[in-house]
Amino acid sequence: MNRMNPIPVSRSSSLTSIAGIVLLLCSILLAFLPAANAQEAKSTVVTPSHQLIQKVLLQKSKYFTSERLTFSNGENLEKYIISGPPKPPPGYDLERLMVNLPVADKAAGVNTLTVPAFNWVFGCSSVSGAMIAGYYDRNGYPNIYAGPTNGGVMPLDNSSWPTWSDGVDTYPNLPLAASHNGVDGRTTRGSIDDYWVQYLSGSDPYITGSWTQHVWSDAIGDYMKTSQSAYGNSDGSTSFYNYTSSESPLTCSAMVKYGIADQDGTYGRKLFYEARGYTVTDCYNQNTDNIIAGGFSFAQFKAEIDAGRPVMLNLDGHTIVGVGYDDSSNTVYIHNTWDYSNHTMSWGGSYAGMELLSVSIVNLQAVSRILTGLTISGPTSVNENSMATYTATASWSDSTNSTVTPSWSENSSYTTISTSGVLATSSVPSDQTVTITASYISGGVTKTDTYMATVANTSQPLPWLLLLLGE
């Protein structure tokens, strides 16, 4: 990997004295951080075990900045600030040609996942995080997306929501990445209102406007600190940390010891999933094996895909999502945040002129099957003064169905329904319509279905009698 020569930011012959000065400055800085940022401080801010004693700028460009951080235990970390562009950089058209995902055939060394593809808004890293979160929302982890669009299930693209302009550029909306007042049922300020000015801008509106930022809940970009100047991220930027000279993963627990957890995008992904009620297992950043021998490998990437887990890939200037592979050519299928199509890159290579650097891994604890639907079955017509039985079938995230006992109700004065789904009818002056409702709860998920039936009047005079009566 080509890197610029280190640019020293501060040096001293005495690391001890530097440590003391840094600690003092950190104490002063913490005292002046915006109070609203304390909304997640209780869960992540602890006294670090290792103190930062030196920071050196290694590389700086429009889309990418890297810094080397030296700590009191002698370890070096590298901070990647990724500011991937809202549109593809000029050139590289052949590299960005659209491809069709092949049919998964692990025996033939090919596997792919159906992952949402979203267009850029707020930052490539948060959009990539939303793609993966949206995939989980659609595959056994409901309620990760909390909005009303598409029946509460995350869509496969973000064309459902309107575009907006910051006065310079026009962007789509993507509530799972960045919330926005007036979008997806939101009636208060969100991520875009509080943090966005324009691409690569500095100070956030809630700071310059002196209002309290919104409470984080449903947008992964908030937890990733994307576009938040209070964490050193200009608009469109997100930060990730890795070991400099070690092939080992930098785990989320280690980030806490180094005092960087509140700044790292991967740790933010962990916080988001926990806020949505899920348990995180694996959580780490790791340089890829093209950067350091023994780093995260193509074999590991394949294992993640085979386990049904898309992979966040960080380049030196962009973040993308790996959604599949072809073993025969070390090909990685990706979503690039610039369109809804599928693209490819070679493992260990580059995409749009930006080299593969590292992975961000956040895996969720497996959950038992999730209730995904409920369907009522039974007769559409029932005679008066009779009974009919209705059943409810639950659909589950593992593609199975089962008969369940829901809560039953109906809306007619001529009928009653028992807890076992038996509808009893009384005499009706004419045919009457009744709406039967079933509601079932499993694992905190509620599903409801309604069913229309007719209570038939059977006491009408016979046709020949009506003729005799002259009616």
RALIN-V703080 format. One record per residue. N is the residue number from 1. RES is the residue in one letter. SS is DSSP state (helix for helix, strand for strand, loop for the rest). D_CENTER is the distance of its C-alpha to the mean C-alpha in Angstrom with 2 decimals. Layout:
N_RES_SS_D_CENTER / N_RES_SS_D_CENTER
This chain:
1_M_loop_30.10 / 2_N_loop_31.95 / 3_R_loop_31.64 / 4_M_loop_33.75 / 5_N_loop_36.29 / 6_P_loop_35.17 / 7_I_strand_35.93 / 8_P_strand_37.00 / 9_V_loop_35.76 / 10_S_loop_37.95 / 11_R_loop_40.55 / 12_S_loop_43.10 / 13_S_loop_45.69 / 14_S_loop_44.67 / 15_L_helix_41.12 / 16_T_helix_42.09 / 17_S_helix_43.03 / 18_I_helix_39.84 / 19_A_helix_37.83 / 20_G_helix_39.79 / 21_I_helix_39.27 / 22_V_helix_35.53 / 23_L_helix_35.25 / 24_L_helix_37.31 / 25_L_helix_35.24 / 26_C_helix_31.99 / 27_S_helix_33.62 / 28_I_helix_34.65 / 29_L_helix_31.27 / 30_L_helix_29.51 / 31_A_helix_32.10 / 32_F_helix_31.17 / 33_L_loop_27.36 / 34_P_loop_26.18 / 35_A_helix_26.42 / 36_A_helix_23.25 / 37_N_helix_21.25 / 38_A_helix_22.60 / 39_Q_helix_20.00 / 40_E_helix_18.21 / 41_A_helix_21.33 / 42_K_helix_22.63 / 43_S_helix_19.97 / 44_T_helix_19.97 / 45_V_loop_23.26 / 46_V_loop_26.10 / 47_T_loop_29.18 / 48_P_loop_28.37 / 49_S_loop_30.68 / 50_H_loop_31.06 / 51_Q_loop_32.09 / 52_L_strand_31.31 / 53_I_strand_34.69 / 54_Q_strand_34.18 / 55_K_strand_31.78 / 56_V_strand_32.67 / 57_L_strand_31.17 / 58_L_strand_30.93 / 59_Q_strand_29.56 / 60_K_strand_28.62 / 61_S_loop_27.83 / 62_K_loop_26.11 / 63_Y_loop_22.79 / 64_F_strand_23.08 / 65_T_strand_24.74 / 66_S_strand_25.52 / 67_E_strand_27.44 / 68_R_strand_29.19 / 69_L_strand_29.23 / 70_T_strand_32.11 / 71_F_strand_32.11 / 72_S_loop_35.03 / 73_N_loop_34.67 / 74_G_loop_35.31 / 75_E_loop_31.84 / 76_N_strand_30.27 / 77_L_strand_26.60 / 78_E_strand_25.31 / 79_K_strand_22.83 / 80_Y_strand_20.97 / 81_I_strand_20.09 / 82_I_strand_18.24 / 83_S_loop_18.87 / 84_G_loop_18.14 / 85_P_loop_20.02 / 86_P_loop_18.85 / 87_K_loop_21.19 / 88_P_loop_22.46 / 89_P_loop_25.34 / 90_P_loop_28.71 / 91_G_loop_30.03 / 92_Y_loop_28.38 / 93_D_loop_28.54 / 94_L_loop_29.54 / 95_E_loop_26.71 / 96_R_loop_24.21 / 97_L_loop_25.82 / 98_M_loop_23.75 / 99_V_strand_24.06 / 100_N_loop_23.61 / 101_L_loop_21.68 / 102_P_loop_24.47 / 103_V_loop_24.84 / 104_A_loop_23.59 / 105_D_strand_26.69 / 106_K_helix_26.22 / 107_A_helix_30.00 / 108_A_helix_30.38 / 109_G_loop_27.80 / 110_V_strand_25.12 / 111_N_strand_21.71 / 112_T_strand_18.71 / 113_L_loop_15.48 / 114_T_loop_14.45 / 115_V_loop_11.04 / 116_P_loop_10.02 / 117_A_loop_11.65 / 118_F_loop_11.19 / 119_N_loop_13.94 / 120_W_loop_14.08 / 121_V_loop_13.81 / 122_F_loop_13.85 / 123_G_strand_13.37 / 124_C_helix_12.64 / 125_S_helix_10.77 / 126_S_helix_8.20 / 127_V_helix_8.13 / 128_S_helix_7.91 / 129_G_helix_5.03 / 130_A_helix_3.35 / 131_M_helix_5.74 / 132_I_helix_5.23 / 133_A_helix_2.51 / 134_G_helix_4.93 / 135_Y_helix_7.51 / 136_Y_helix_7.54 / 137_D_helix_7.81 / 138_R_helix_10.61 / 139_N_loop_12.12 / 140_G_loop_13.40 / 141_Y_loop_10.78 / 142_P_loop_11.38 / 143_N_loop_10.58 / 144_I_loop_6.91 / 145_Y_loop_7.37 / 146_A_loop_10.62 / 147_G_loop_12.52 / 148_P_loop_15.61 / 149_T_helix_15.06 / 150_N_helix_15.82 / 151_G_helix_16.98 / 152_G_helix_13.78 / 153_V_loop_12.00 / 154_M_loop_9.29 / 155_P_loop_11.73 / 156_L_loop_12.13 / 157_D_loop_12.66 / 158_N_loop_12.81 / 159_S_loop_16.57 / 160_S_loop_16.59 / 161_W_loop_16.49 / 162_P_loop_19.42 / 163_T_loop_19.92 / 164_W_strand_21.16 / 165_S_strand_23.37 / 166_D_loop_23.80 / 167_G_loop_27.44 / 168_V_loop_27.11 / 169_D_loop_24.32 / 170_T_strand_22.53 / 171_Y_strand_18.77 / 172_P_loop_16.52 / 173_N_loop_14.21 / 174_L_strand_10.43 / 175_P_loop_9.84 / 176_L_loop_6.05 / 177_A_loop_6.92 / 178_A_strand_10.38 / 179_S_loop_12.39 / 180_H_loop_15.92 / 181_N_loop_19.11 / 182_G_loop_20.41 / 183_V_loop_17.28 / 184_D_loop_15.71 / 185_G_loop_18.34 / 186_R_loop_17.88 / 187_T_loop_21.39 / 188_T_loop_20.97 / 189_R_loop_19.87 / 190_G_loop_16.26 / 191_S_helix_14.62 / 192_I_helix_16.58 / 193_D_helix_19.70 / 194_D_helix_19.80 / 195_Y_helix_18.81 / 196_W_loop_19.55 / 197_V_loop_23.07 / 198_Q_loop_22.95 / 199_Y_loop_21.73 / 200_L_loop_22.95 / 201_S_loop_24.43 / 202_G_loop_25.07 / 203_S_loop_25.51 / 204_D_loop_23.02 / 205_P_helix_24.42 / 206_Y_helix_24.12 / 207_I_helix_26.30 / 208_T_helix_28.81 / 209_G_loop_28.88 / 210_S_loop_29.29 / 211_W_loop_27.03 / 212_T_loop_24.64 / 213_Q_loop_20.97 / 214_H_loop_18.65 / 215_V_loop_17.31 / 216_W_loop_13.67 / 217_S_loop_11.85 / 218_D_loop_9.03 / 219_A_loop_7.68 / 220_I_helix_5.84 / 221_G_helix_8.70 / 222_D_helix_11.22 / 223_Y_helix_10.79 / 224_M_loop_10.79 / 225_K_loop_14.00 / 226_T_loop_13.40 / 227_S_loop_16.54 / 228_Q_loop_18.10 / 229_S_helix_21.77 / 230_A_helix_22.38 / 231_Y_helix_20.63 / 232_G_loop_22.38 / 233_N_loop_19.70 / 234_S_loop_21.12 / 235_D_loop_19.23 / 236_G_strand_16.83 / 237_S_loop_17.04 / 238_T_strand_15.12 / 239_S_strand_17.13 / 240_F_strand_17.11 / 241_Y_strand_20.16 / 242_N_strand_22.03 / 243_Y_strand_25.52 / 244_T_loop_28.07 / 245_S_loop_30.64 / 246_S_loop_29.12 / 247_E_loop_27.27 / 248_S_loop_25.70 / 249_P_loop_22.04 / 250_L_strand_21.44 / 251_T_strand_19.88 / 252_C_helix_18.00 / 253_S_helix_21.23 / 254_A_helix_23.26 / 255_M_helix_21.24 / 256_V_helix_22.46 / 257_K_helix_25.99 / 258_Y_loop_25.89 / 259_G_loop_24.67 / 260_I_loop_21.72 / 261_A_helix_18.81 / 262_D_helix_18.26 / 263_Q_helix_18.08 / 264_D_loop_15.94 / 265_G_helix_12.42 / 266_T_helix_11.92 / 267_Y_helix_13.37 / 268_G_helix_11.10 / 269_R_helix_8.01 / 270_K_helix_10.50 / 271_L_helix_11.41 / 272_F_helix_8.17 / 273_Y_helix_8.14 / 274_E_helix_11.84 / 275_A_helix_11.76 / 276_R_loop_10.21 / 277_G_loop_13.16 / 278_Y_loop_12.32 / 279_T_loop_14.37 / 280_V_strand_13.43 / 281_T_strand_16.16 / 282_D_strand_16.15 / 283_C_strand_14.91 / 284_Y_strand_16.64 / 285_N_strand_17.32 / 286_Q_strand_20.15 / 287_N_strand_22.28 / 288_T_strand_22.85 / 289_D_loop_26.34 / 290_N_loop_27.45 / 291_I_loop_27.23 / 292_I_loop_28.83 / 293_A_loop_30.64 / 294_G_loop_28.99 / 295_G_loop_25.47 / 296_F_strand_22.42 / 297_S_loop_24.02 / 298_F_helix_23.58 / 299_A_helix_24.56 / 300_Q_helix_21.70 / 301_F_helix_19.26 / 302_K_helix_20.93 / 303_A_helix_20.69 / 304_E_helix_16.90 / 305_I_helix_16.81 / 306_D_helix_19.61 / 307_A_loop_17.76 / 308_G_loop_15.02 / 309_R_loop_12.43 / 310_P_loop_11.26 / 311_V_strand_12.20 / 312_M_strand_11.32 / 313_L_strand_14.80 / 314_N_strand_16.33 / 315_L_strand_19.48 / 316_D_loop_22.12 / 317_G_loop_20.82 / 318_H_strand_17.53 / 319_T_strand_14.13 / 320_I_strand_13.40 / 321_V_strand_11.82 / 322_G_strand_14.43 / 323_V_strand_14.49 / 324_G_strand_18.11 / 325_Y_strand_21.54 / 326_D_strand_25.24 / 327_D_helix_27.34 / 328_S_helix_30.52 / 329_S_helix_29.55 / 330_N_loop_26.75 / 331_T_strand_24.59 / 332_V_strand_20.82 / 333_Y_strand_19.05 / 334_I_strand_16.32 / 335_H_strand_14.26 / 336_N_loop_15.49 / 337_T_loop_13.61 / 338_W_loop_17.09 / 339_D_loop_17.46 / 340_Y_loop_16.35 / 341_S_loop_18.59 / 342_N_strand_18.68 / 343_H_strand_20.44 / 344_T_strand_21.95 / 345_M_strand_22.95 / 346_S_strand_25.17 / 347_W_loop_23.98 / 348_G_loop_25.31 / 349_G_loop_26.05 / 350_S_strand_24.65 / 351_Y_strand_22.80 / 352_A_loop_24.09 / 353_G_loop_26.40 / 354_M_strand_23.88 / 355_E_strand_24.28 / 356_L_strand_21.79 / 357_L_strand_21.63 / 358_S_strand_19.18 / 359_V_strand_16.11 / 360_S_strand_13.27 / 361_I_strand_12.94 / 362_V_strand_10.94 / 363_N_strand_11.98 / 364_L_strand_11.96 / 365_Q_loop_15.34 / 366_A_loop_16.46 / 367_V_loop_16.94 / 368_S_loop_19.94 / 369_R_loop_19.87 / 370_I_loop_18.17 / 371_L_strand_20.16 / 372_T_strand_19.00 / 373_G_strand_22.18 / 374_L_strand_25.81 / 375_T_strand_28.89 / 376_I_strand_32.44 / 377_S_strand_35.46 / 378_G_loop_39.14 / 379_P_loop_42.11 / 380_T_loop_41.78 / 381_S_strand_45.34 / 382_V_strand_47.17 / 383_N_strand_50.85 / 384_E_loop_52.00 / 385_N_loop_53.32 / 386_S_loop_51.32 / 387_M_strand_48.14 / 388_A_strand_45.14 / 389_T_strand_42.32 / 390_Y_loop_38.63 / 391_T_strand_35.87 / 392_A_strand_32.09 / 393_T_strand_29.90 / 394_A_strand_26.40 / 395_S_strand_23.81 / 396_W_strand_21.50 / 397_S_loop_18.36 / 398_D_loop_20.80 / 399_S_loop_22.56 / 400_T_loop_25.51 / 401_N_strand_27.37 / 402_S_strand_29.67 / 403_T_strand_32.12 / 404_V_strand_31.29 / 405_T_loop_33.23 / 406_P_loop_31.47 / 407_S_strand_32.82 / 408_W_strand_35.11 / 409_S_strand_36.45 / 410_E_strand_38.50 / 411_N_loop_39.76 / 412_S_loop_43.41 / 413_S_loop_46.60 / 414_Y_loop_48.10 / 415_T_strand_45.70 / 416_T_strand_44.26 / 417_I_strand_41.72 / 418_S_loop_41.80 / 419_T_loop_39.09 / 420_S_loop_39.60 / 421_G_loop_39.06 / 422_V_strand_42.76 / 423_L_strand_43.51 / 424_A_strand_47.08 / 425_T_strand_48.73 / 426_S_loop_51.84 / 427_S_loop_54.30 / 428_V_loop_52.97 / 429_P_loop_55.17 / 430_S_loop_53.26 / 431_D_loop_50.16 / 432_Q_strand_47.15 / 433_T_strand_43.42 / 434_V_strand_41.25 / 435_T_strand_37.46 / 436_I_strand_36.31 / 437_T_strand_32.97 / 438_A_strand_31.22 / 439_S_strand_28.36 / 440_Y_strand_26.88 / 441_I_strand_24.63 / 442_S_strand_23.14 / 443_G_loop_20.86 / 444_G_loop_20.07 / 445_V_strand_19.10 / 446_T_strand_21.79 / 447_K_strand_22.84 / 448_T_strand_25.89 / 449_D_strand_28.21 / 450_T_strand_31.42 / 451_Y_strand_34.51 / 452_M_strand_37.58 / 453_A_strand_41.03 / 454_T_strand_44.61 / 455_V_strand_47.34 / 456_A_strand_50.42 / 457_N_loop_53.77 / 458_T_loop_56.41 / 459_S_loop_59.51 / 460_Q_loop_60.30 / 461_P_loop_64.02 / 462_L_loop_64.70 / 463_P_helix_65.20 / 464_W_helix_68.99 / 465_L_helix_69.43 / 466_L_helix_67.76 / 467_L_helix_70.29 / 468_L_helix_73.24 / 469_L_loop_72.06 / 470_G_loop_71.82 / 471_E_loop_68.14
